[in-house]
Amino acid sequence: MAKITMKLEGEKAFQIDLMKLKGKVRKEVRALTKGTGVKIADTAKKNLTVNKSVVTGTLRRSMTSEFYNARCYSEAGTNVSYAPPVEFGHRQTPGRYVHAIRRRLKAARVAAKPFLTPAYKRYEPVYYRGLMLLLKKAFPRG
């Protein structure tokens, strides 16, 4: 199955430095990263409804977010095979009969109905601002 995954992940050296953080700041960075992944998945679900991309609800129900504690990064995505064509649009053969929708296809191209990319773009600056505030708190200039 296809999987759309957008990671809030930086360079390996940066991730190693994040793992060196101690105590409260480390917990706050983890909470921020995990929370941002959840917000992206929730917003992507809402975008599917707003885009009128929901027919059966399978794609919306398949939206998940996972947090990987060991490397301190979060993923939001889906494993439904038709998610990429919905997100990015696709070509089709006009005149072909599709039994699932009980009609013949009219257009040669189906327009994209992005749901995950806008959610990611919405929370990316929020995540980085929050991360910068936490890092400034952890390493005040002197």
Number of C-alpha atoms within 10 A of each C-alpha: 8 11 13 18 15 16 14 19 14 9 8 10 9 11 15 12 10 17 16 10 14 10 8 10 15 18 12 14 22 22 14 20 24 22 16 24 29 20 17 28 26 18 20 24 22 16 21 21 15 12 12 10 17 14 10 8 12 10 19 23 11 15 22 19 21 15 19 12 12 8 14 19 21 23 23 26 21 23 16 17 13 13 23 19 15 18 18 14 15 13 11 13 12 12 12 11 13 10 8 6 8 8 11 13 15 13 12 12 13 14 14 14 19 20 25 28 16 14 21 21 11 14 17 15 11 13 18 14 12 15 17 13 12 16 16 11 11 14 9 7 6 3
